[in-house]
Amino acid sequence: MSPLRGALLIAGTTSDAGKSVVVAGICRLLARRGVRVAPFKAQNMSNNSVVTLDGGEIGRAQALQARACGLEPSVRFNPVLLKPGSDRRSQLVVRGKAIGTVGARDYFTRRRQLREVVAHELASLRSEFEVVICEGAGSPAEINLRATDLANMGLARAANLPVLVVGDIDRGGVLAHLFGTVAVLEPEDQQLISGFLVNKFRGDVALLQPGLDQLTALTGRPTLGVLPFAEGLWLDAEDSLGTVAGTPVGRPGPPHGTEWLTVAAVRLPRISNSTDIEALACEPGVAVRWADGPDQLVTADLVVLPGSKATISDLEWLRAKGIDEALRARAAAGRPILGICGGYQMLGRRIVDGIEHQPPTAPGLGPAAVPARIEDAGADPAPHSHTCCREGGDPDFDVAAVGSASTAQIGAGPAFPDGGAATVTEPCLAAGLGLLDLEIEFADPKIARQVTGHSGPMPVGGYEIHHGRVQHSGDTPWLTIDGQPEGSVREAIWGTHVHGLLESDTFRRAWLTEVAARAGRTGFRPAPDTSVAAVRTAQLDLLADLIEQHVDLDALDALIARGAPTDLPVIRTESAGVVTG
């Protein structure tokens, strides 16, 4: 048994400041020291999710952090997940199960019940593990949300957690961000902020030190470490902030053969599971970039349409950008295209969605205008169009049943309803791109499961997260999953509902060889020994090494074991002076 016991919350000055990777690095470092450690994120907002062994959904970052700890991903590590489907509404996932679609006000009314879920799971983890490293959400400085906060200072206050605040210096203004984050908090919250970490620093730390010294003088809190910008470090993304059009994915190694293979991944507005693309970027000689316009697809050897949390809305975006015509031109020329989950659905002939799509209010549209099922629709909808009815009311959640022994439960502790009416009362019918002979209808319950199977003699695996059901497929199946045909192939177009498929190393190499041949890249050769799992493990170890080399580990251990110091000063914003609280 390790002598170290306790917990810590890593907060950030902004989204994408580095909270997820810092938590993963600390978890990996502690696990290497023999500490029984677990990650925890009370509430996550992300469309990058994975499926656990028992069929629950959690954020991708928490799955990575679990791996860093040497653990299987569990819904306990991320009990509340919000998956944005539009600017105003998100799918709510509690203890791994989707229970409905909510707006911000609806969500806030359920905070009491969600707090019970969060408190139970954190207490359970702390009783089982020696150390729990918690990750905040966004920034604790979002004081307009403080009253309903579950993941930042609300969690820290409830569980008496010391807090380290991470700031990204690469964005500029990190000292102001760190000072301001403390200064805007309530005095009781400030007294849990125990120090800072600076992330993504380039250059000579000695030049930064006077600023850090002044930050300590102003706040009474030390900076425990300055983490360098690591060019060779890239890990599963927490959210879509890093998926900027034109930017590369990962750091590709030199080609194993004589030619590179170029990949353009379409950066959909409601992209989900963008981490599917990273498996391609692990392969030496494969250069992957995000794209958001038709011109960026012309020269790519392979175009990937990734998953989407709002398939019809993202399909409309494709058409508005002219990407649909670029994809049709590629298909006509026999140039490779891959669709994954939502991207696969877009490649088909039509989609009926009564679950995710939330159309704007429009006159003249009513339930009678929309067929209930594809087989009732008659002819294909006109290309470049869709027909939708009005939006329905809020899901009918029985929040009073939370904690009832008769309510369906996901794991132990207070329960949450696992049902709820769809937000859209009647389905929307949309024309797909028509590149595959495929018809999709969305339905409940949501499919969330890990899968295994094969493609010819090669084993494959991954996970599915989708409402879409294949009602018709006239193309050749691509895979056999759990004994059933899955996916579609038509010439140089492939589609599948399986996320994580490209992490099956033997399969990925064989498929990329076929892609290269169809793209005319006869000099491309996939490396014979590339393993996505091994690359990810090496990345976690590199991250742990950086934490070990650049963070005051004695101070870190003391915070975990003893909590926040009792003499931390409070910054009085009315005078911008520092007084003892």
C-alpha positions in Angstrom: 0.0 0.0 0.0 1.3 3.5 -0.9 1.7 6.0 2.0 0.1 8.6 -0.2 -3.7 9.1 0.3 -5.9 12.0 -0.7 -7.4 13.8 -3.7 -6.7 16.9 -5.8 -8.7 19.0 -8.3 -7.0 20.3 -11.5 -8.8 23.4 -12.7 -8.0 25.6 -15.7 -8.1 29.2 -16.7 -10.0 28.3 -19.9 -11.2 25.3 -21.8 -8.3 23.5 -23.5 -5.8 24.9 -21.0 -4.4 21.5 -20.5 -6.4 20.1 -17.6 -7.0 16.7 -19.2 -3.4 16.0 -20.1 -2.1 17.2 -16.7 -4.5 14.9 -15.0 -3.5 12.0 -17.3 0.2 12.8 -16.6 -0.2 12.9 -12.8 -2.3 9.7 -12.9 0.4 8.0 -15.0 3.2 9.2 -12.7 1.4 8.1 -9.6 0.6 4.7 -11.1 4.2 4.2 -12.0 5.1 4.8 -8.4 2.7 2.1 -7.3 -0.1 4.4 -6.1 -3.6 3.1 -6.6 -5.0 6.1 -8.4 -8.2 6.9 -10.3 -9.4 9.9 -12.4 -12.7 11.7 -11.9 -14.5 14.4 -13.9 -17.9 15.2 -12.4 -19.4 16.7 -15.5 -18.0 16.8 -19.0 -19.2 18.5 -22.1 -17.8 16.7 -25.1 -18.8 14.8 -28.2 -15.7 12.7 -27.9 -16.8 9.7 -25.9 -16.1 6.0 -25.6 -18.1 3.0 -24.5 -17.2 1.1 -21.4 -17.2 -2.7 -21.1 -20.7 -2.5 -19.6 -22.1 -0.3 -22.4 -21.9 3.1 -20.7 -20.6 6.3 -22.3 -17.9 8.5 -20.8 -15.7 11.3 -22.1 -12.7 10.2 -24.1 -10.4 12.1 -21.8 -11.5 10.1 -18.8 -11.0 6.9 -20.7 -7.5 7.9 -21.5 -6.9 8.9 -17.8 -8.2 5.5 -16.7 -5.7 3.9 -19.1 -3.0 6.1 -17.5 -3.9 4.6 -14.1 -3.9 1.1 -15.5 -7.7 0.8 -15.2 -10.5 -0.1 -17.5 -12.7 2.9 -18.3 -15.8 3.1 -16.1 -18.8 5.4 -15.9 -17.8 6.1 -12.3 -15.0 8.3 -13.6 -17.4 10.6 -15.5 -20.9 10.3 -14.1 -22.4 13.3 -16.0 -21.7 13.8 -19.7 -23.3 16.5 -21.9 -23.1 15.9 -25.7 -24.0 19.2 -27.6 -26.3 18.7 -30.5 -26.9 22.4 -31.1 -25.9 25.7 -29.6 -28.8 25.5 -27.1 -29.4 21.8 -26.4 -27.3 18.8 -25.4 -27.9 15.1 -24.8 -27.7 14.3 -21.1 -25.8 11.1 -20.2 -25.9 10.1 -16.5 -23.9 7.1 -15.3 -23.2 6.2 -18.9 -26.8 6.2 -20.2 -28.5 8.8 -22.4 -31.6 10.0 -20.6 -32.8 12.8 -22.9 -32.1 16.1 -24.5 -32.0 19.3 -22.4 -31.4 23.0 -22.6 -29.4 25.0 -20.1 -32.3 26.0 -17.9 -33.7 22.4 -17.9 -30.3 21.1 -16.9 -29.9 23.5 -14.1 -33.2 22.5 -12.5 -31.8 19.0 -12.2 -28.6 20.0 -10.4 -29.7 18.8 -7.0 -30.1 15.2 -8.3 -26.9 15.4 -10.3 -25.0 16.6 -7.3 -26.2 13.5 -5.5 -24.9 11.3 -8.3 -21.5 13.1 -8.4 -21.1 13.1 -4.6 -21.8 9.4 -4.4 -19.4 8.4 -7.2 -16.5 10.5 -5.8 -17.0 9.2 -2.3 -17.1 5.7 -3.7 -13.8 6.2 -5.6 -12.1 7.8 -2.6 -13.0 4.8 -0.5 -11.6 2.4 -3.0 -8.5 4.1 -4.3 -5.6 5.7 -2.5 -5.6 8.9 -4.6 -8.3 10.4 -6.9 -7.2 13.1 -9.3 -10.2 15.2 -10.3 -10.5 17.4 -13.4 -12.5 20.6 -13.6 -14.6 21.7 -16.5 -14.0 24.9 -18.4 -12.9 27.5 -15.9 -13.9 28.2 -12.3 -13.8 31.9 -13.2 -17.2 31.5 -15.0 -18.8 33.0 -11.9 -22.2 33.4 -13.7 -22.4 29.6 -13.3 -21.1 29.3 -9.8 -24.5 28.7 -8.1 -25.0 25.6 -10.2 -21.4 24.4 -10.5 -20.8 20.7 -10.3 -17.3 20.3 -11.5 -15.1 23.1 -10.3 -15.3 25.0 -7.0 -18.7 23.5 -6.3 -17.1 20.1 -6.3 -14.0 21.4 -4.4 -16.1 23.0 -1.7 -18.3 19.9 -1.3 -15.4 17.5 -1.1 -12.9 19.8 0.5 -10.4 19.4 -2.4 -7.2 21.4 -2.8 -7.1 23.0 -6.3 -4.3 23.6 -8.8 -5.1 26.0 -11.6 -3.5 25.3 -15.1 -2.9 28.1 -17.5 -1.8 27.9 -21.2 1.0 30.4 -21.7 1.0 29.7 -25.5 -2.2 31.7 -25.8 -0.7 34.7 -24.1 -1.7 36.5 -20.9 -1.3 33.5 -18.6 -0.3 35.6 -15.6 -3.4 37.7 -15.9 -5.5 34.6 -16.4 -4.1 32.9 -13.3 -4.4 36.0 -11.1 -7.9 36.8 -12.4 -9.1 33.3 -11.9 -8.4 33.5 -8.2 -9.5 37.2 -7.8 -13.1 36.7 -9.1 -13.8 33.8 -6.8 -15.7 33.9 -3.5 -13.4 34.0 -0.5 -14.4 30.5 0.5 -13.5 29.2 -2.9 -10.2 31.2 -3.0 -9.1 29.4 0.1 -9.0 26.1 -1.8 -6.9 27.4 -4.7 -3.5 26.2 -3.6 -1.2 26.9 -6.5 -0.6 27.1 -10.2 0.8 25.2 -13.2 1.9 26.9 -16.4 1.5 24.8 -19.5 3.0 24.9 -23.0 6.0 27.1 -22.2 8.6 27.8 -24.9 11.9 29.3 -24.2 14.0 30.0 -21.1 12.1 29.6 -17.8 14.5 32.1 -16.2 12.8 34.9 -18.2 9.4 33.9 -16.9 10.5 33.6 -13.3 10.1 37.3 -12.3 6.5 37.1 -13.4 5.9 34.0 -11.4 7.5 35.6 -8.4 5.2 38.6 -8.7 2.2 36.2 -9.2 3.1 34.6 -5.9 3.5 38.0 -4.2 0.1 39.1 -5.5 -1.8 35.9 -4.7 0.2 34.2 -1.9 0.3 31.0 -3.9 3.2 29.2 -5.5 3.6 28.0 -9.1 4.4 24.3 -8.7 5.7 23.8 -12.2 6.2 25.1 -15.8 5.5 22.4 -18.3 7.3 22.9 -21.7 5.6 22.8 -25.0 6.2 19.3 -26.2 6.3 19.0 -29.9 6.1 15.2 -29.9 3.2 15.0 -27.5 -0.4 14.6 -28.7 -3.1 12.7 -27.0 -6.9 12.0 -27.4 -8.7 15.3 -27.6 -11.1 16.3 -24.8 -13.2 18.5 -27.1 -13.2 19.9 -30.6 -11.1 23.0 -29.9 -8.0 21.5 -31.4 -9.7 20.5 -34.6 -9.0 23.7 -36.5 -9.2 23.5 -40.3 -5.8 23.4 -41.9 -4.0 22.2 -38.8 -2.2 18.8 -38.8 -3.3 15.9 -36.6 -0.5 14.4 -34.6 3.1 14.4 -35.6 3.6 11.9 -38.4 6.9 10.0 -38.7 8.7 9.7 -42.0 7.2 7.3 -44.6 8.1 3.7 -44.4 8.0 3.6 -48.2 8.8 6.2 -50.8 5.6 8.2 -50.8 3.4 10.0 -48.3 -0.4 9.3 -48.0 -2.4 12.6 -47.4 -5.7 12.6 -45.6 -8.2 15.4 -45.3 -10.6 15.0 -42.3 -13.7 17.2 -42.6 -14.1 19.4 -39.6 -17.9 19.2 -39.1 -19.5 21.8 -36.8 -20.9 19.1 -34.5 -18.1 16.6 -34.9 -18.0 13.7 -32.6 -15.3 11.2 -31.8 -12.8 13.2 -33.8 -10.2 10.9 -32.1 -11.0 8.3 -34.8 -8.7 10.4 -37.0 -5.8 10.1 -34.7 -5.3 6.4 -35.4 -4.5 7.4 -39.0 -2.0 10.0 -37.8 -0.2 7.3 -35.7 0.9 5.6 -39.0 4.3 6.8 -40.3 4.0 8.4 -43.7 0.3 9.4 -43.2 -0.2 13.2 -43.1 -3.6 14.1 -41.7 -5.1 17.6 -41.7 -8.5 19.1 -40.8 -10.5 20.6 -43.7 -13.6 22.8 -43.9 -13.8 23.7 -47.5 -14.0 21.9 -50.9 -10.7 23.1 -52.1 -8.9 21.3 -49.2 -10.3 18.0 -50.4 -9.1 18.1 -54.0 -5.5 17.0 -53.6 -6.0 14.6 -50.6 -5.5 10.9 -51.2 -8.3 10.1 -48.7 -11.2 12.2 -47.4 -12.7 11.2 -44.0 -16.2 12.2 -42.9 -16.1 11.7 -39.1 -18.9 11.2 -36.6 -21.5 13.9 -35.9 -23.8 14.7 -33.0 -26.2 16.5 -35.4 -26.1 14.5 -38.6 -28.7 16.4 -40.6 -27.5 19.8 -39.5 -23.9 18.9 -40.4 -25.1 17.6 -43.8 -26.8 21.0 -44.4 -23.4 22.6 -43.5 -21.6 20.4 -46.1 -24.0 21.5 -48.8 -23.7 25.2 -47.9 -19.9 24.9 -48.1 -20.0 23.0 -51.4 -18.3 20.0 -49.9 -21.1 17.7 -51.2 -20.1 18.5 -54.8 -16.4 17.9 -54.0 -17.3 14.5 -52.5 -19.4 13.6 -55.6 -16.5 14.5 -57.9 -14.2 12.3 -55.8 -16.6 9.4 -56.0 -16.9 9.8 -59.8 -13.2 9.8 -60.1 -12.8 6.7 -57.9 -10.8 8.6 -55.2 -11.1 7.2 -51.7 -13.7 8.4 -49.1 -14.4 7.0 -45.6 -17.4 7.8 -43.5 -17.6 6.9 -39.8 -20.9 6.8 -38.0 -22.6 10.1 -38.7 -20.3 10.5 -41.7 -21.3 7.1 -42.9 -25.0 8.0 -42.6 -24.5 11.2 -44.7 -23.0 9.1 -47.5 -26.3 7.2 -47.9 -29.5 8.1 -49.8 -31.6 9.4 -47.0 -32.0 9.9 -43.3 -35.1 10.0 -41.0 -34.2 11.6 -37.7 -36.7 12.1 -34.9 -34.1 12.0 -32.2 -31.1 14.4 -32.7 -32.2 17.0 -35.3 -33.6 20.3 -34.0 -34.8 22.4 -36.9 -35.5 26.1 -36.7 -39.2 27.1 -36.5 -40.6 27.4 -40.0 -44.1 28.1 -41.2 -46.1 25.5 -43.0 -44.5 22.5 -41.6 -46.5 20.0 -39.5 -46.6 16.4 -38.6 -48.6 15.4 -41.7 -45.8 16.6 -43.9 -43.3 14.1 -42.6 -43.5 10.3 -43.1 -43.0 8.4 -39.9 -40.8 5.7 -41.5 -38.6 5.4 -44.5 -40.8 2.8 -46.1 -43.7 5.3 -46.0 -41.7 8.0 -47.7 -42.2 7.0 -51.3 -39.6 8.6 -53.6 -36.3 10.0 -52.4 -36.5 13.5 -51.0 -35.1 16.1 -53.4 -31.4 16.5 -53.2 -30.1 19.5 -51.2 -33.3 19.5 -49.1 -35.0 18.1 -46.1 -38.4 18.2 -44.5 -38.9 18.7 -40.8 -41.7 19.3 -38.5 -41.9 21.5 -35.4 -39.8 20.9 -32.3 -41.5 19.2 -29.4 -41.3 20.0 -25.7 -38.8 19.0 -23.0 -38.2 15.4 -22.1 -40.6 14.1 -19.5 -38.1 13.2 -16.8 -39.3 11.9 -13.5 -36.7 13.8 -11.5 -38.6 13.0 -8.3 -37.7 9.4 -8.7 -34.0 10.1 -8.3 -32.7 7.9 -5.5 -35.8 5.6 -5.6 -35.0 1.9 -5.3 -37.5 1.2 -8.0 -35.8 3.4 -10.6 -33.4 1.9 -13.1 -29.8 2.3 -11.9 -26.5 2.5 -13.6 -24.1 1.2 -11.0 -24.6 1.8 -7.3 -25.9 4.8 -5.5 -28.7 7.3 -6.3 -30.5 6.5 -9.5 -31.5 8.5 -12.5 -34.3 7.8 -14.9 -33.0 6.1 -18.0 -35.8 7.1 -20.3 -37.4 10.3 -21.6 -39.3 11.4 -24.7 -37.4 12.5 -27.7 -37.1 16.3 -28.0 -38.3 16.3 -31.6 -41.9 15.0 -31.7 -42.0 14.0 -35.4 -39.0 12.9 -37.6 -37.2 14.9 -40.2 -36.5 13.4 -43.6 -33.3 14.4 -45.3 -31.6 13.5 -48.6 -28.2 12.1 -48.1 -25.2 12.5 -50.5 -26.3 9.4 -52.4 -22.8 7.9 -52.7 -23.9 4.7 -50.9 -27.2 2.7 -51.3 -28.1 3.2 -47.7 -31.2 4.3 -45.7 -31.0 5.3 -42.1 -33.7 5.8 -39.5 -33.0 7.2 -36.0 -34.6 5.4 -33.1 -34.4 4.8 -29.4 -32.8 3.3 -27.5 -29.4 4.6 -28.3 -26.9 1.9 -29.2 -23.8 2.0 -27.1 -21.6 -1.1 -27.0 -18.1 -2.4 -27.6 -17.9 -4.7 -30.6 -15.5 -7.3 -32.1 -15.5 -8.9 -35.5 -13.4 -9.4 -38.6 -12.8 -8.1 -42.1 -11.9 -11.2 -44.1 -9.3 -13.0 -42.0 -8.3 -9.9 -40.0 -9.7 -9.2 -36.5 -11.3 -5.8 -35.8 -12.8 -4.1 -32.8 -14.2 -0.9 -31.6 -17.4 0.6 -30.2 -20.7 1.9 -31.5 -22.5 5.0 -30.2 -25.5 5.9 -32.4 -29.3 6.2 -32.7 -29.2 5.4 -36.5 -30.6 2.1 -37.7 -29.8 0.8 -41.1 -33.2 0.2 -42.8 -31.7 -0.7 -46.2 -28.2 -1.3 -47.6 -27.7 -2.3 -51.1 -23.9 -2.3 -51.1 -21.3 -4.9 -50.2 -20.9 -5.1 -46.4 -17.4 -4.0 -45.2 -17.2 -5.9 -42.0 -18.6 -8.7 -39.9 -19.4 -7.5 -36.4 -20.7 -9.9 -33.7 -21.6 -12.3 -36.5 -23.6 -9.8 -38.5 -22.8 -7.8 -41.7 -21.8 -4.2 -41.0 -20.9 -1.2 -43.0 -20.8 -0.6 -46.7 -18.2 -0.7 -49.6 -18.8 0.7 -53.0 -15.7 1.0 -55.2 -13.4 3.5 -53.3 -16.1 4.5 -50.7 -16.2 2.8 -47.3 -18.6 3.4 -44.4 -19.1 2.0 -40.9 -20.8 2.8 -37.6 -17.8 1.4 -35.7 -15.6 4.0 -33.9 -12.1 3.0 -33.0 -12.0 0.6 -36.0 -8.7 2.0 -37.3 -7.0 1.2 -34.0 -7.1 -2.5 -35.2 -3.5 -2.4 -36.4 -3.4 -5.3 -38.9 -6.7 -4.2 -40.5 -5.6 -0.5 -40.6 -2.4 -1.4 -42.5 -4.1 -3.6 -45.0 -6.9 -1.0 -45.6 -4.4 1.8 -46.0 -2.5 -0.2 -48.6 -5.7 -0.5 -50.6 -6.4 3.2 -50.2 -2.9 4.1 -51.4 -3.3 1.8 -54.4 -6.7 3.4 -55.4 -5.1 6.9 -54.9 -2.1 6.0 -57.1 0.4 6.2 -54.2 2.2 3.0 -55.2 5.2 4.0 -53.2 3.3 4.2 -49.9 4.0 1.3 -47.4 2.5 1.2 -43.9 5.0 0.4 -41.2 4.8 -3.3 -40.2 4.9 -2.7 -36.5 2.9 0.4 -35.7 0.6 -0.1 -32.8 -1.9 2.6 -31.8 -2.1 1.2 -28.2 1.7 1.3 -28.0 1.9 4.9 -29.3 -0.7 6.0 -26.8 1.2 4.3 -23.9 4.4 5.9 -25.0 2.6 9.3 -25.1 1.3 8.8 -21.5 4.8 7.9 -20.3 6.3 11.0 -22.0 3.7 13.1 -20.3 4.4 11.5 -16.9 8.1 12.2 -17.6 7.4 15.8 -18.2 5.4 16.1 -14.9 8.2 14.3 -13.1 10.9 16.7 -14.5 9.1 20.0 -14.3 6.7 19.9 -11.3 7.6 20.2 -7.6 6.5 16.6 -6.7 7.0 17.1 -2.9 4.6 20.1 -3.0 2.2 18.1 -5.2 2.2 15.1 -2.8 1.7 17.4 0.2 -1.4 19.0 -1.4 -2.8 15.5 -2.2 -2.2 14.2 1.3 -2.9 17.3 3.5 -5.2 19.4 1.4 -5.2 23.1 0.9 -3.0 25.1 3.3 -5.0 26.9 6.0 -3.3 30.3 5.7 -4.0 31.1 2.1 -4.8 34.8 1.6 -7.9 36.2 0.0 -7.7 38.7 -2.8 -10.2 41.5 -2.2 -11.3 42.6 -5.6 -12.6 46.0 -4.4 -9.1 47.1 -3.6 -7.1 44.5 -5.6 -5.1 44.1 -2.4 -4.1 40.9 -0.6 -5.4 40.4 2.9 -5.3 37.4 5.2 -8.6 35.5 5.2 
